[in-house]
């Protein structure tokens, strides 16, 4: 069973509640997907070769702060 957890991203009209779970992407060591519970937002982030997290897929419009918010909520990255 894959590890997934509830998370919240800051939207323009309030919090966007969803689930973050690990995902696989060719060419990336680590990647995570956020899917909002209301199905309005999908965001995939990955750790690039330079050691920085960035958006690789997702719905638009997109707020740049969401990548940082997601990384801060991934428990194993802060253990």
PDB file with SEQRES, HELIX, SHEET and CRYST1 records, atoms N, CA, C and O in Angstrom:
SEQRES   1 A   79  UNK UNK UNK UNK UNK UNK UNK UNK UNK UNK UNK UNK UNK          
SEQRES   2 A   79  UNK UNK UNK UNK UNK UNK UNK UNK UNK UNK UNK UNK UNK          
SEQRES   3 A   79  UNK UNK UNK UNK UNK UNK UNK UNK UNK UNK UNK UNK UNK          
SEQRES   4 A   79  UNK UNK UNK UNK UNK UNK UNK UNK UNK UNK UNK UNK UNK          
SEQRES   5 A   79  UNK UNK UNK UNK UNK UNK UNK UNK UNK UNK UNK UNK UNK          
SEQRES   6 A   79  UNK UNK UNK UNK UNK UNK UNK UNK UNK UNK UNK UNK UNK          
SEQRES   7 A   79  UNK                                                          
HELIX    1 AA1 UNK A   65  UNK A   73  1                                   9    
HELIX    2 AA2 UNK A   75  UNK A   77  5                                   3    
SHEET    1 AA1 5 UNK A   4  UNK A  11  0                                        
SHEET    2 AA1 5 UNK A  14  UNK A  22 -1                                        
SHEET    3 AA1 5 UNK A  31  UNK A  36 -1                                        
SHEET    4 AA1 5 UNK A  42  UNK A  47 -1                                        
SHEET    5 AA1 5 UNK A  53  UNK A  58 -1                                        
CRYST1    1.000    1.000    1.000  90.00  90.00  90.00 P 1           1          
ATOM      1  N   UNK A   1       0.853  -1.189   0.000  1.00  0.00           N  
ATOM      2  CA  UNK A   1       0.000   0.000   0.000  1.00  0.00           C  
ATOM      3  C   UNK A   1       0.889   1.240   0.000  1.00  0.00           C  
ATOM      4  O   UNK A   1       1.819   1.347   0.799  1.00  0.00           O  
ATOM      5  N   UNK A   2       0.600   2.163  -0.891  1.00  0.00           N  
ATOM      6  CA  UNK A   2       1.402   3.375  -0.953  1.00  0.00           C  
ATOM      7  C   UNK A   2       1.020   4.328   0.164  1.00  0.00           C  
ATOM      8  O   UNK A   2      -0.129   4.368   0.604  1.00  0.00           O  
ATOM      9  N   UNK A   3       1.997   5.089   0.609  1.00  0.00           N  
ATOM     10  CA  UNK A   3       1.792   6.049   1.685  1.00  0.00           C  
ATOM     11  C   UNK A   3       1.157   7.314   1.105  1.00  0.00           C  
ATOM     12  O   UNK A   3       1.726   7.953   0.220  1.00  0.00           O  
ATOM     13  N   UNK A   4      -0.001   7.664   1.602  1.00  0.00           N  
ATOM     14  CA  UNK A   4      -0.655   8.897   1.182  1.00  0.00           C  
ATOM     15  C   UNK A   4      -1.174   9.603   2.425  1.00  0.00           C  
ATOM     16  O   UNK A   4      -1.368   8.976   3.467  1.00  0.00           O  
ATOM     17  N   UNK A   5      -1.399  10.910   2.315  1.00  0.00           N  
ATOM     18  CA  UNK A   5      -1.833  11.658   3.477  1.00  0.00           C  
ATOM     19  C   UNK A   5      -2.596  12.898   3.046  1.00  0.00           C  
ATOM     20  O   UNK A   5      -2.435  13.402   1.934  1.00  0.00           O  
ATOM     21  N   UNK A   6      -3.424  13.370   3.952  1.00  0.00           N  
ATOM     22  CA  UNK A   6      -4.227  14.560   3.710  1.00  0.00           C  
ATOM     23  C   UNK A   6      -3.338  15.793   3.797  1.00  0.00           C  
ATOM     24  O   UNK A   6      -2.443  15.860   4.640  1.00  0.00           O  
ATOM     25  N   UNK A   7      -3.583  16.763   2.933  1.00  0.00           N  
ATOM     26  CA  UNK A   7      -2.787  17.995   2.901  1.00  0.00           C  
ATOM     27  C   UNK A   7      -3.676  19.160   2.486  1.00  0.00           C  
ATOM     28  O   UNK A   7      -4.802  18.966   2.026  1.00  0.00           O  
ATOM     29  N   UNK A   8      -3.162  20.356   2.654  1.00  0.00           N  
ATOM     30  CA  UNK A   8      -3.889  21.568   2.293  1.00  0.00           C  
ATOM     31  C   UNK A   8      -2.936  22.539   1.595  1.00  0.00           C  
ATOM     32  O   UNK A   8      -1.816  22.767   2.054  1.00  0.00           O  
ATOM     33  N   UNK A   9      -3.396  23.102   0.485  1.00  0.00           N  
ATOM     34  CA  UNK A   9      -2.649  24.144  -0.209  1.00  0.00           C  
ATOM     35  C   UNK A   9      -3.443  25.441  -0.120  1.00  0.00           C  
ATOM     36  O   UNK A   9      -4.672  25.412  -0.065  1.00  0.00           O  
ATOM     37  N   UNK A  10      -2.765  26.554  -0.106  1.00  0.00           N  
ATOM     38  CA  UNK A  10      -3.420  27.851   0.011  1.00  0.00           C  
ATOM     39  C   UNK A  10      -3.908  28.301  -1.358  1.00  0.00           C  
ATOM     40  O   UNK A  10      -3.110  28.599  -2.246  1.00  0.00           O  
ATOM     41  N   UNK A  11      -5.220  28.346  -1.517  1.00  0.00           N  
ATOM     42  CA  UNK A  11      -5.805  28.807  -2.766  1.00  0.00           C  
ATOM     43  C   UNK A  11      -6.156  30.271  -2.701  1.00  0.00           C  
ATOM     44  O   UNK A  11      -6.066  30.884  -1.637  1.00  0.00           O  
ATOM     45  N   UNK A  12      -6.554  30.841  -3.814  1.00  0.00           N  
ATOM     46  CA  UNK A  12      -6.908  32.264  -3.848  1.00  0.00           C  
ATOM     47  C   UNK A  12      -8.190  32.550  -3.084  1.00  0.00           C  
ATOM     48  O   UNK A  12      -8.415  33.679  -2.647  1.00  0.00           O  
ATOM     49  N   UNK A  13      -9.034  31.533  -2.921  1.00  0.00           N  
ATOM     50  CA  UNK A  13     -10.299  31.720  -2.202  1.00  0.00           C  
ATOM     51  C   UNK A  13     -10.356  30.916  -0.918  1.00  0.00           C  
ATOM     52  O   UNK A  13     -11.440  30.700  -0.377  1.00  0.00           O  
ATOM     53  N   UNK A  14      -9.220  30.469  -0.421  1.00  0.00           N  
ATOM     54  CA  UNK A  14      -9.163  29.698   0.811  1.00  0.00           C  
ATOM     55  C   UNK A  14      -8.401  28.408   0.602  1.00  0.00           C  
ATOM     56  O   UNK A  14      -7.867  28.158  -0.479  1.00  0.00           O  
ATOM     57  N   UNK A  15      -8.352  27.582   1.650  1.00  0.00           N  
ATOM     58  CA  UNK A  15      -7.581  26.339   1.557  1.00  0.00           C  
ATOM     59  C   UNK A  15      -8.162  25.355   0.547  1.00  0.00           C  
ATOM     60  O   UNK A  15      -9.377  25.262   0.369  1.00  0.00           O  
ATOM     61  N   UNK A  16      -7.266  24.626  -0.107  1.00  0.00           N  
ATOM     62  CA  UNK A  16      -7.650  23.559  -1.025  1.00  0.00           C  
ATOM     63  C   UNK A  16      -7.193  22.260  -0.369  1.00  0.00           C  
ATOM     64  O   UNK A  16      -5.994  22.009  -0.249  1.00  0.00           O  
ATOM     65  N   UNK A  17      -8.146  21.439   0.053  1.00  0.00           N  
ATOM     66  CA  UNK A  17      -7.858  20.203   0.777  1.00  0.00           C  
ATOM     67  C   UNK A  17      -7.726  19.058  -0.223  1.00  0.00           C  
ATOM     68  O   UNK A  17      -8.501  18.952  -1.174  1.00  0.00           O  
ATOM     69  N   UNK A  18      -6.732  18.205   0.009  1.00  0.00           N  
ATOM     70  CA  UNK A  18      -6.540  17.081  -0.893  1.00  0.00           C  
ATOM     71  C   UNK A  18      -5.657  16.008  -0.301  1.00  0.00           C  
ATOM     72  O   UNK A  18      -5.408  15.975   0.905  1.00  0.00           O  
ATOM     73  N   UNK A  19      -5.189  15.133  -1.166  1.00  0.00           N  
ATOM     74  CA  UNK A  19      -4.344  14.007  -0.793  1.00  0.00           C  
ATOM     75  C   UNK A  19      -3.030  14.107  -1.568  1.00  0.00           C  
ATOM     76  O   UNK A  19      -3.026  14.342  -2.777  1.00  0.00           O  
ATOM     77  N   UNK A  20      -1.920  13.925  -0.858  1.00  0.00           N  
ATOM     78  CA  UNK A  20      -0.603  13.839  -1.493  1.00  0.00           C  
ATOM     79  C   UNK A  20      -0.170  12.384  -1.435  1.00  0.00           C  
ATOM     80  O   UNK A  20      -0.273  11.730  -0.398  1.00  0.00           O  
ATOM     81  N   UNK A  21       0.318  11.889  -2.568  1.00  0.00           N  
ATOM     82  CA  UNK A  21       0.848  10.526  -2.577  1.00  0.00           C  
ATOM     83  C   UNK A  21       2.057  10.459  -3.507  1.00  0.00           C  
ATOM     84  O   UNK A  21       2.163  11.226  -4.464  1.00  0.00           O  
ATOM     85  N   UNK A  22       2.963   9.533  -3.209  1.00  0.00           N  
ATOM     86  CA  UNK A  22       4.124   9.370  -4.087  1.00  0.00           C  
ATOM     87  C   UNK A  22       3.676   8.904  -5.465  1.00  0.00           C  
ATOM     88  O   UNK A  22       2.665   8.216  -5.599  1.00  0.00           O  
ATOM     89  N   UNK A  23       4.426   9.278  -6.476  1.00  0.00           N  
ATOM     90  CA  UNK A  23       4.137   8.835  -7.838  1.00  0.00           C  
ATOM     91  C   UNK A  23       5.464   8.565  -8.543  1.00  0.00           C  
ATOM     92  O   UNK A  23       6.519   9.004  -8.085  1.00  0.00           O  
ATOM     93  N   UNK A  24       5.407   7.850  -9.645  1.00  0.00           N  
ATOM     94  CA  UNK A  24       6.620   7.545 -10.408  1.00  0.00           C  
ATOM     95  C   UNK A  24       6.634   8.357 -11.691  1.00  0.00           C  
ATOM     96  O   UNK A  24       5.636   8.452 -12.404  1.00  0.00           O  
ATOM     97  N   UNK A  25       7.793   8.940 -11.963  1.00  0.00           N  
ATOM     98  CA  UNK A  25       7.999   9.668 -13.205  1.00  0.00           C  
ATOM     99  C   UNK A  25       9.350   9.269 -13.768  1.00  0.00           C  
ATOM    100  O   UNK A  25      10.345   9.255 -13.043  1.00  0.00           O  
ATOM    101  N   UNK A  26       9.396   8.951 -15.030  1.00  0.00           N  
ATOM    102  CA  UNK A  26      10.673   8.625 -15.662  1.00  0.00           C  
ATOM    103  C   UNK A  26      11.615   9.817 -15.570  1.00  0.00           C  
ATOM    104  O   UNK A  26      11.226  10.953 -15.838  1.00  0.00           O  
ATOM    105  N   UNK A  27      12.849   9.545 -15.192  1.00  0.00           N  
ATOM    106  CA  UNK A  27      13.853  10.586 -15.127  1.00  0.00           C  
ATOM    107  C   UNK A  27      13.933  11.321 -13.797  1.00  0.00           C  
ATOM    108  O   UNK A  27      14.768  12.210 -13.632  1.00  0.00           O  
ATOM    109  N   UNK A  28      13.066  10.959 -12.839  1.00  0.00           N  
ATOM    110  CA  UNK A  28      13.068  11.619 -11.529  1.00  0.00           C  
ATOM    111  C   UNK A  28      13.174  10.570 -10.435  1.00  0.00           C  
ATOM    112  O   UNK A  28      12.576   9.498 -10.527  1.00  0.00           O  
ATOM    113  N   UNK A  29      13.941  10.890  -9.400  1.00  0.00           N  
ATOM    114  CA  UNK A  29      14.071   9.992  -8.267  1.00  0.00           C  
ATOM    115  C   UNK A  29      12.854  10.027  -7.369  1.00  0.00           C  
ATOM    116  O   UNK A  29      12.359   8.984  -6.940  1.00  0.00           O  
ATOM    117  N   UNK A  30      12.370  11.223  -7.083  1.00  0.00           N  
ATOM    118  CA  UNK A  30      11.210  11.376  -6.211  1.00  0.00           C  
ATOM    119  C   UNK A  30      10.194  12.279  -6.879  1.00  0.00           C  
ATOM    120  O   UNK A  30      10.544  13.275  -7.514  1.00  0.00           O  
ATOM    121  N   UNK A  31       8.928  11.916  -6.727  1.00  0.00           N  
ATOM    122  CA  UNK A  31       7.840  12.741  -7.249  1.00  0.00           C  
ATOM    123  C   UNK A  31       6.602  12.499  -6.404  1.00  0.00           C  
ATOM    124  O   UNK A  31       6.402  11.406  -5.873  1.00  0.00           O  
ATOM    125  N   UNK A  32       5.777  13.522  -6.284  1.00  0.00           N  
ATOM    126  CA  UNK A  32       4.544  13.438  -5.510  1.00  0.00           C  
ATOM    127  C   UNK A  32       3.412  14.101  -6.281  1.00  0.00           C  
ATOM    128  O   UNK A  32       3.621  15.034  -7.057  1.00  0.00           O  
ATOM    129  N   UNK A  33       2.199  13.588  -6.040  1.00  0.00           N  
ATOM    130  CA  UNK A  33       1.008  14.109  -6.703  1.00  0.00           C  
ATOM    131  C   UNK A  33       0.021  14.582  -5.645  1.00  0.00           C  
ATOM    132  O   UNK A  33      -0.238  13.883  -4.665  1.00  0.00           O  
ATOM    133  N   UNK A  34      -0.526  15.777  -5.855  1.00  0.00           N  
ATOM    134  CA  UNK A  34      -1.592  16.317  -5.014  1.00  0.00           C  
ATOM    135  C   UNK A  34      -2.872  16.301  -5.840  1.00  0.00           C  
ATOM    136  O   UNK A  34      -2.903  16.813  -6.959  1.00  0.00           O  
ATOM    137  N   UNK A  35      -3.925  15.712  -5.284  1.00  0.00           N  
ATOM    138  CA  UNK A  35      -5.253  15.727  -5.905  1.00  0.00           C  
ATOM    139  C   UNK A  35      -6.232  16.292  -4.890  1.00  0.00           C  
ATOM    140  O   UNK A  35      -6.397  15.737  -3.804  1.00  0.00           O  
ATOM    141  N   UNK A  36      -6.885  17.399  -5.243  1.00  0.00           N  
ATOM    142  CA  UNK A  36      -7.849  17.996  -4.317  1.00  0.00           C  
ATOM    143  C   UNK A  36      -9.075  17.099  -4.192  1.00  0.00           C  
ATOM    144  O   UNK A  36      -9.436  16.381  -5.124  1.00  0.00           O  
ATOM    145  N   UNK A  37      -9.702  17.155  -3.028  1.00  0.00           N  
ATOM    146  CA  UNK A  37     -10.885  16.330  -2.783  1.00  0.00           C  
ATOM    147  C   UNK A  37     -12.048  16.715  -3.690  1.00  0.00           C  
ATOM    148  O   UNK A  37     -12.878  15.869  -4.025  1.00  0.00           O  
ATOM    149  N   UNK A  38     -12.114  17.989  -4.093  1.00  0.00           N  
ATOM    150  CA  UNK A  38     -13.192  18.440  -4.971  1.00  0.00           C  
ATOM    151  C   UNK A  38     -12.830  18.308  -6.457  1.00  0.00           C  
ATOM    152  O   UNK A  38     -13.593  18.722  -7.330  1.00  0.00           O  
ATOM    153  N   UNK A  39     -11.651  17.723  -6.730  1.00  0.00           N  
ATOM    154  CA  UNK A  39     -11.195  17.457  -8.096  1.00  0.00           C  
ATOM    155  C   UNK A  39     -10.906  18.729  -8.906  1.00  0.00           C  
ATOM    156  O   UNK A  39     -10.868  18.688 -10.136  1.00  0.00           O  
ATOM    157  N   UNK A  40     -10.703  19.853  -8.215  1.00  0.00           N  
ATOM    158  CA  UNK A  40     -10.440  21.112  -8.919  1.00  0.00           C  
ATOM    159  C   UNK A  40      -8.956  21.364  -9.160  1.00  0.00           C  
ATOM    160  O   UNK A  40      -8.598  22.195  -9.994  1.00  0.00           O  
ATOM    161  N   UNK A  41      -8.088  20.655  -8.439  1.00  0.00           N  
ATOM    162  CA  UNK A  41      -6.653  20.913  -8.535  1.00  0.00           C  
ATOM    163  C   UNK A  41      -5.873  19.603  -8.527  1.00  0.00           C  
ATOM    164  O   UNK A  41      -6.107  18.727  -7.695  1.00  0.00           O  
ATOM    165  N   UNK A  42      -4.953  19.491  -9.457  1.00  0.00           N  
ATOM    166  CA  UNK A  42      -4.015  18.372  -9.520  1.00  0.00           C  
ATOM    167  C   UNK A  42      -2.639  18.986  -9.728  1.00  0.00           C  
ATOM    168  O   UNK A  42      -2.467  19.877 -10.559  1.00  0.00           O  
ATOM    169  N   UNK A  43      -1.666  18.506  -8.972  1.00  0.00           N  
ATOM    170  CA  UNK A  43      -0.322  19.057  -9.073  1.00  0.00           C  
ATOM    171  C   UNK A  43       0.686  17.937  -8.865  1.00  0.00           C  
ATOM    172  O   UNK A  43       0.579  17.174  -7.905  1.00  0.00           O  
ATOM    173  N   UNK A  44       1.658  17.835  -9.752  1.00  0.00           N  
ATOM    174  CA  UNK A  44       2.734  16.853  -9.626  1.00  0.00           C  
ATOM    175  C   UNK A  44       4.040  17.620  -9.499  1.00  0.00           C  
ATOM    176  O   UNK A  44       4.359  18.471 -10.329  1.00  0.00           O  
ATOM    177  N   UNK A  45       4.798  17.306  -8.440  1.00  0.00           N  
ATOM    178  CA  UNK A  45       6.108  17.917  -8.244  1.00  0.00           C  
ATOM    179  C   UNK A  45       7.167  16.816  -8.239  1.00  0.00           C  
ATOM    180  O   UNK A  45       6.887  15.667  -7.898  1.00  0.00           O  
ATOM    181  N   UNK A  46       8.378  17.188  -8.621  1.00  0.00           N  
ATOM    182  CA  UNK A  46       9.482  16.224  -8.646  1.00  0.00           C  
ATOM    183  C   UNK A  46      10.770  16.910  -8.231  1.00  0.00           C  
ATOM    184  O   UNK A  46      10.939  18.119  -8.392  1.00  0.00           O  
ATOM    185  N   UNK A  47      11.672  16.101  -7.693  1.00  0.00           N  
ATOM    186  CA  UNK A  47      12.987  16.572  -7.313  1.00  0.00           C  
ATOM    187  C   UNK A  47      13.887  16.488  -8.531  1.00  0.00           C  
ATOM    188  O   UNK A  47      14.142  15.402  -9.052  1.00  0.00           O  
ATOM    189  N   UNK A  48      14.367  17.633  -8.982  1.00  0.00           N  
ATOM    190  CA  UNK A  48      15.214  17.683 -10.169  1.00  0.00           C  
ATOM    191  C   UNK A  48      16.650  17.301  -9.868  1.00  0.00           C  
ATOM    192  O   UNK A  48      17.034  17.151  -8.708  1.00  0.00           O  
ATOM    193  N   UNK A  49      17.434  17.147 -10.907  1.00  0.00           N  
ATOM    194  CA  UNK A  49      18.836  16.760 -10.784  1.00  0.00           C  
ATOM    195  C   UNK A  49      19.653  17.798 -10.010  1.00  0.00           C  
ATOM    196  O   UNK A  49      20.679  17.471  -9.413  1.00  0.00           O  
ATOM    197  N   UNK A  50      19.193  19.041 -10.025  1.00  0.00           N  
ATOM    198  CA  UNK A  50      19.891  20.113  -9.314  1.00  0.00           C  
ATOM    199  C   UNK A  50      19.534  20.140  -7.824  1.00  0.00           C  
ATOM    200  O   UNK A  50      20.046  20.975  -7.078  1.00  0.00           O  
ATOM    201  N   UNK A  51      18.651  19.219  -7.388  1.00  0.00           N  
ATOM    202  CA  UNK A  51      18.276  19.128  -5.976  1.00  0.00           C  
ATOM    203  C   UNK A  51      17.152  20.047  -5.559  1.00  0.00           C  
ATOM    204  O   UNK A  51      16.931  20.245  -4.364  1.00  0.00           O  
ATOM    205  N   UNK A  52      16.434  20.614  -6.517  1.00  0.00           N  
ATOM    206  CA  UNK A  52      15.311  21.507  -6.210  1.00  0.00           C  
ATOM    207  C   UNK A  52      14.006  20.879  -6.687  1.00  0.00           C  
ATOM    208  O   UNK A  52      13.963  20.191  -7.707  1.00  0.00           O  
ATOM    209  N   UNK A  53      12.945  21.133  -5.924  1.00  0.00           N  
ATOM    210  CA  UNK A  53      11.617  20.643  -6.282  1.00  0.00           C  
ATOM    211  C   UNK A  53      10.981  21.602  -7.281  1.00  0.00           C  
ATOM    212  O   UNK A  53      11.148  22.818  -7.178  1.00  0.00           O  
ATOM    213  N   UNK A  54      10.245  21.045  -8.257  1.00  0.00           N  
ATOM    214  CA  UNK A  54       9.548  21.898  -9.210  1.00  0.00           C  
ATOM    215  C   UNK A  54       8.305  21.184  -9.734  1.00  0.00           C  
ATOM    216  O   UNK A  54       8.184  19.962  -9.653  1.00  0.00           O  
ATOM    217  N   UNK A  55       7.391  21.979 -10.270  1.00  0.00           N  
ATOM    218  CA  UNK A  55       6.165  21.460 -10.862  1.00  0.00           C  
ATOM    219  C   UNK A  55       6.508  20.795 -12.195  1.00  0.00           C  
ATOM    220  O   UNK A  55       7.236  21.360 -13.011  1.00  0.00           O  
ATOM    221  N   UNK A  56       5.972  19.579 -12.411  1.00  0.00           N  
ATOM    222  CA  UNK A  56       6.171  18.917 -13.695  1.00  0.00           C  
ATOM    223  C   UNK A  56       4.846  18.678 -14.422  1.00  0.00           C  
ATOM    224  O   UNK A  56       4.837  18.371 -15.614  1.00  0.00           O  
ATOM    225  N   UNK A  57       3.735  18.817 -13.707  1.00  0.00           N  
ATOM    226  CA  UNK A  57       2.425  18.649 -14.335  1.00  0.00           C  
ATOM    227  C   UNK A  57       1.369  19.200 -13.392  1.00  0.00           C  
ATOM    228  O   UNK A  57       1.611  19.329 -12.192  1.00  0.00           O  
ATOM    229  N   UNK A  58       0.212  19.521 -13.922  1.00  0.00           N  
ATOM    230  CA  UNK A  58      -0.880  19.962 -13.068  1.00  0.00           C  
ATOM    231  C   UNK A  58      -1.835  20.889 -13.783  1.00  0.00           C  
ATOM    232  O   UNK A  58      -1.627  21.294 -14.927  1.00  0.00           O  
ATOM    233  N   UNK A  59      -2.886  21.206 -13.061  1.00  0.00           N  
ATOM    234  CA  UNK A  59      -3.912  22.085 -13.595  1.00  0.00           C  
ATOM    235  C   UNK A  59      -3.446  23.533 -13.552  1.00  0.00           C  
ATOM    236  O   UNK A  59      -2.528  23.886 -12.811  1.00  0.00           O  
ATOM    237  N   UNK A  60      -4.081  24.344 -14.341  1.00  0.00           N  
ATOM    238  CA  UNK A  60      -3.837  25.789 -14.363  1.00  0.00           C  
ATOM    239  C   UNK A  60      -5.145  26.468 -13.972  1.00  0.00           C  
ATOM    240  O   UNK A  60      -6.207  25.916 -14.258  1.00  0.00           O  
ATOM    241  N   UNK A  61      -5.125  27.620 -13.344  1.00  0.00           N  
ATOM    242  CA  UNK A  61      -3.944  28.391 -12.986  1.00  0.00           C  
ATOM    243  C   UNK A  61      -3.185  27.726 -11.845  1.00  0.00           C  
ATOM    244  O   UNK A  61      -3.710  26.864 -11.140  1.00  0.00           O  
ATOM    245  N   UNK A  62      -1.953  28.146 -11.687  1.00  0.00           N  
ATOM    246  CA  UNK A  62      -1.024  27.535 -10.745  1.00  0.00           C  
ATOM    247  C   UNK A  62      -0.370  28.631  -9.908  1.00  0.00           C  
ATOM    248  O   UNK A  62       0.072  29.648 -10.442  1.00  0.00           O  
ATOM    249  N   UNK A  63      -0.312  28.417  -8.593  1.00  0.00           N  
ATOM    250  CA  UNK A  63       0.365  29.365  -7.706  1.00  0.00           C  
ATOM    251  C   UNK A  63       1.753  28.817  -7.375  1.00  0.00           C  
ATOM    252  O   UNK A  63       1.874  27.680  -6.918  1.00  0.00           O  
ATOM    253  N   UNK A  64       2.796  29.610  -7.600  1.00  0.00           N  
ATOM    254  CA  UNK A  64       4.170  29.157  -7.424  1.00  0.00           C  
ATOM    255  C   UNK A  64       4.462  28.646  -6.013  1.00  0.00           C  
ATOM    256  O   UNK A  64       5.298  27.757  -5.851  1.00  0.00           O  
ATOM    257  N   UNK A  65       3.808  29.174  -5.009  1.00  0.00           N  
ATOM    258  CA  UNK A  65       4.042  28.756  -3.630  1.00  0.00           C  
ATOM    259  C   UNK A  65       3.588  27.343  -3.322  1.00  0.00           C  
ATOM    260  O   UNK A  65       3.964  26.783  -2.292  1.00  0.00           O  
ATOM    261  N   UNK A  66       2.787  26.759  -4.195  1.00  0.00           N  
ATOM    262  CA  UNK A  66       2.271  25.408  -3.926  1.00  0.00           C  
ATOM    263  C   UNK A  66       3.367  24.357  -3.854  1.00  0.00           C  
ATOM    264  O   UNK A  66       3.255  23.420  -3.064  1.00  0.00           O  
ATOM    265  N   UNK A  67       4.406  24.476  -4.638  1.00  0.00           N  
ATOM    266  CA  UNK A  67       5.493  23.490  -4.590  1.00  0.00           C  
ATOM    267  C   UNK A  67       6.097  23.485  -3.187  1.00  0.00           C  
ATOM    268  O   UNK A  67       6.268  22.423  -2.588  1.00  0.00           O  
ATOM    269  N   UNK A  68       6.415  24.650  -2.670  1.00  0.00           N  
ATOM    270  CA  UNK A  68       6.988  24.759  -1.326  1.00  0.00           C  
ATOM    271  C   UNK A  68       6.008  24.225  -0.284  1.00  0.00           C  
ATOM    272  O   UNK A  68       6.407  23.493   0.621  1.00  0.00           O  
ATOM    273  N   UNK A  69       4.734  24.582  -0.405  1.00  0.00           N  
ATOM    274  CA  UNK A  69       3.736  24.091   0.546  1.00  0.00           C  
ATOM    275  C   UNK A  69       3.654  22.572   0.536  1.00  0.00           C  
ATOM    276  O   UNK A  69       3.554  21.948   1.593  1.00  0.00           O  
ATOM    277  N   UNK A  70       3.697  21.974  -0.649  1.00  0.00           N  
ATOM    278  CA  UNK A  70       3.649  20.510  -0.729  1.00  0.00           C  
ATOM    279  C   UNK A  70       4.861  19.888  -0.059  1.00  0.00           C  
ATOM    280  O   UNK A  70       4.719  18.972   0.751  1.00  0.00           O  
ATOM    281  N   UNK A  71       6.054  20.376  -0.387  1.00  0.00           N  
ATOM    282  CA  UNK A  71       7.287  19.805   0.168  1.00  0.00           C  
ATOM    283  C   UNK A  71       7.262  19.890   1.690  1.00  0.00           C  
ATOM    284  O   UNK A  71       7.681  18.951   2.366  1.00  0.00           O  
ATOM    285  N   UNK A  72       6.778  21.000   2.237  1.00  0.00           N  
ATOM    286  CA  UNK A  72       6.727  21.179   3.692  1.00  0.00           C  
ATOM    287  C   UNK A  72       5.770  20.199   4.366  1.00  0.00           C  
ATOM    288  O   UNK A  72       5.888  19.959   5.567  1.00  0.00           O  
ATOM    289  N   UNK A  73       4.824  19.629   3.616  1.00  0.00           N  
ATOM    290  CA  UNK A  73       3.841  18.726   4.198  1.00  0.00           C  
ATOM    291  C   UNK A  73       4.153  17.243   3.982  1.00  0.00           C  
ATOM    292  O   UNK A  73       3.394  16.386   4.434  1.00  0.00           O  
ATOM    293  N   UNK A  74       5.244  16.932   3.309  1.00  0.00           N  
ATOM    294  CA  UNK A  74       5.606  15.545   3.054  1.00  0.00           C  
ATOM    295  C   UNK A  74       6.418  15.060   4.255  1.00  0.00           C  
ATOM    296  O   UNK A  74       7.568  15.465   4.423  1.00  0.00           O  
ATOM    297  N   UNK A  75       5.831  14.193   5.097  1.00  0.00           N  
ATOM    298  CA  UNK A  75       6.471  13.805   6.359  1.00  0.00           C  
ATOM    299  C   UNK A  75       7.875  13.221   6.227  1.00  0.00           C  
ATOM    300  O   UNK A  75       8.759  13.603   6.994  1.00  0.00           O  
ATOM    301  N   UNK A  76       8.109  12.327   5.300  1.00  0.00           N  
ATOM    302  CA  UNK A  76       9.419  11.673   5.245  1.00  0.00           C  
ATOM    303  C   UNK A  76      10.542  12.628   4.857  1.00  0.00           C  
ATOM    304  O   UNK A  76      11.712  12.335   5.104  1.00  0.00           O  
ATOM    305  N   UNK A  77      10.207  13.754   4.261  1.00  0.00           N  
ATOM    306  CA  UNK A  77      11.228  14.739   3.912  1.00  0.00           C  
ATOM    307  C   UNK A  77      11.674  15.542   5.129  1.00  0.00           C  
ATOM    308  O   UNK A  77      12.704  16.215   5.094  1.00  0.00           O  
ATOM    309  N   UNK A  78      10.896  15.467   6.201  1.00  0.00           N  
ATOM    310  CA  UNK A  78      11.198  16.238   7.398  1.00  0.00           C  
ATOM    311  C   UNK A  78      11.450  15.368   8.613  1.00  0.00           C  
ATOM    312  O   UNK A  78      11.504  15.862   9.739  1.00  0.00           O  
ATOM    313  N   UNK A  79      11.603  14.081   8.386  1.00  0.00           N  
ATOM    314  CA  UNK A  79      11.827  13.145   9.511  1.00  0.00           C  
ATOM    315  C   UNK A  79      13.267  13.195   9.980  1.00  0.00           C  
ATOM    316  O   UNK A  79      13.638  12.481  10.911  1.00  0.00           O  
TER     317      UNK A  79                                                      
END                                                                             
